[in-house]
Amino acid sequence: MNFPPESELEITPAEVAAILAAGTPFRLIDCREADEWQVCHLDGAELAPLSSFAETAAARFTDPAQAIVIHCHHGMRSARATAWLRSRGFPRTWSMAGGIDLWSETIDPAIPRY
């Protein structure tokens, strides 16, 4: 499974699941807040809350060639974080459409919905 073209801003949970299953390396970033992370999170994800994203991004994101998938609860915050990173030279960044909620609904029902 390949990532969507760089011209696309979103990736579906099914595409992310296929990329994970294929073992393709990428960074999975959760831009929800710490209290939401405590409710549920995806294995292998890194927490980078949107509320402090701009302040921590320079230290966290250093390789513009690396593939990055960002998710949140429903996809709005991750879309903002994706646009922010892309505007700073990270073209291989996508927002997971529907967020962790759609992931729970379509990929892994063991992930609690809230």
C-alpha positions as CSV (number, residue, x, y, z in Angstrom):
1,M,0.0,0.0,0.0
2,N,1.3,3.4,-0.9
3,F,0.6,6.8,0.5
4,P,-1.8,9.1,-1.4
5,P,-0.3,11.7,-3.8
6,E,1.2,14.7,-2.1
7,S,-1.6,16.8,-3.8
8,E,-4.1,15.1,-1.4
9,L,-4.4,16.3,2.2
10,E,-6.2,13.3,3.6
11,I,-5.7,9.6,4.0
12,T,-8.5,7.2,5.0
13,P,-8.3,4.9,8.1
14,A,-8.4,1.9,5.7
15,E,-5.3,3.2,3.9
16,V,-3.5,3.8,7.2
17,A,-4.4,0.3,8.3
18,A,-3.0,-1.2,5.0
19,I,0.2,0.8,5.3
20,L,0.6,-0.4,8.9
21,A,0.0,-4.0,7.9
22,A,2.5,-3.7,5.0
23,G,5.2,-2.4,7.5
24,T,5.8,0.7,5.6
25,P,7.7,3.2,7.8
26,F,6.0,6.4,8.7
27,R,5.2,8.5,11.8
28,L,1.7,8.4,13.3
29,I,1.0,11.6,15.2
30,D,-2.0,12.1,17.5
31,C,-2.7,15.8,17.9
32,R,-5.4,15.4,20.5
33,E,-4.9,16.5,24.0
34,A,-3.4,14.4,26.8
35,D,-6.8,13.7,28.5
36,E,-8.1,12.4,25.2
37,W,-5.0,10.2,24.8
38,Q,-5.8,8.7,28.2
39,V,-9.2,7.6,26.9
40,C,-7.7,5.8,23.9
41,H,-4.9,5.9,21.4
42,L,-3.5,3.9,18.5
43,D,-0.5,1.7,19.1
44,G,2.6,3.3,17.8
45,A,1.2,6.8,17.8
46,E,3.1,9.8,19.2
47,L,1.2,12.4,21.2
48,A,1.8,16.0,19.9
49,P,-1.2,18.1,21.1
50,L,-2.4,20.7,18.7
51,S,-2.4,23.2,21.6
52,S,1.4,23.1,21.7
53,F,2.1,21.9,18.2
54,A,3.7,25.1,16.9
55,E,6.0,25.3,19.9
56,T,7.2,21.7,19.8
57,A,7.2,21.1,16.0
58,A,10.7,22.3,15.2
59,A,12.3,19.8,17.6
60,R,9.9,17.0,16.7
61,F,9.8,17.2,12.9
62,T,13.2,17.5,11.3
63,D,13.0,15.3,8.2
64,P,10.8,16.8,5.4
65,A,11.1,13.5,3.4
66,Q,9.5,11.4,6.1
67,A,5.9,10.3,5.7
68,I,3.7,11.6,8.5
69,V,0.0,10.8,9.2
70,I,-1.7,13.0,11.8
71,H,-5.0,12.1,13.5
72,C,-7.3,13.6,16.1
73,H,-10.8,12.8,17.2
74,H,-12.8,13.5,14.0
75,G,-10.2,15.0,11.6
76,M,-10.5,18.8,12.1
77,R,-7.5,19.4,14.3
78,S,-5.3,17.0,12.3
79,A,-6.3,18.8,9.1
80,R,-5.0,22.0,10.7
81,A,-1.8,20.4,11.9
82,T,-1.3,18.8,8.4
83,A,-1.7,22.2,6.7
84,W,0.7,23.8,9.2
85,L,3.4,21.2,8.6
86,R,2.9,21.3,4.8
87,S,3.3,25.1,4.8
88,R,6.6,24.6,6.5
89,G,8.1,22.2,3.9
90,F,6.7,18.8,4.9
91,P,4.8,17.7,1.8
92,R,4.5,14.0,2.8
93,T,2.0,14.8,5.6
94,W,-1.6,13.7,5.6
95,S,-4.6,14.0,7.9
96,M,-6.5,10.8,8.7
97,A,-10.0,11.5,7.6
98,G,-12.6,10.9,10.4
99,G,-9.9,10.6,13.1
100,I,-9.7,8.0,15.8
101,D,-13.5,7.9,15.9
102,L,-13.8,6.6,12.3
103,W,-10.8,4.3,13.0
104,S,-12.8,2.8,15.9
105,E,-15.9,2.5,13.8
106,T,-14.3,0.9,10.7
107,I,-11.0,-0.6,11.6
108,D,-10.8,-1.5,15.3
109,P,-14.0,-1.5,17.5
110,A,-11.8,-2.3,20.5
111,I,-10.7,1.4,20.5
112,P,-13.3,3.2,22.7
113,R,-15.4,5.8,21.2
114,Y,-16.1,9.0,23.1
